């Protein structure tokens, strides 16, 4: 009974301390740099578009599916939904408040992530009007950009996923690149720094997976 009580106490603490779990909050995320090996003046490449293609559901069974806090005062339009990056949950898994970006949106962050990933491959992103005729063109669909809280009896976790589908057009023709990044963070309290760490790990994994996928596809 003592162990059960302790577990329930921890679960309750996780619910209470998960960044004001019942309310909406905002978070700042930083994209990792491409690394010191990157030099300026790389091969030119154009990013034509970055589009948030995520699907939000009202009451998903899977916490990894994007969802938003209910209520007229929390309703977001299509542009505002681009700021949504996570959903908080209580100690028993009930969905509570959501988390939005403090500034910017997932399209801007993903563009920065892809720019850095391309830089690590020796590319420099340039405007279309400044690009040579044989420069590759890339369009990016954001399939996943989400983090979620999973409670546990003795501890809990925050997970983050980022997935993009890149359409690439160059002199070789058309092809697609599906790149995924995943971050896991075992926690005791769902404070801001723990959400940020889960995303930091997802971003780093994304850069690693991008490099491998690009090498396999001649990019």
Secondary structure, DSSP 8 states (H G I E B T S, - for coil): -HHHHHHHHHHHHHHHHTTSTTS-EEE--------TT--SS-EEEEEEEEEE-----SS-SSTTS-----SGGG---HHHHTTEEEEEE-TTS-EEEEEEESSS-HHHHHHHHHHHHHHTTTEEE--GGGS-TT-EEEEEEEEEEEEEEE--SS-EEEEEEEEEEEEEEETTEEEEEEEEEEEEEEESS--HHHHHHHHHHHHHHHHHHHHHHHHHTT-
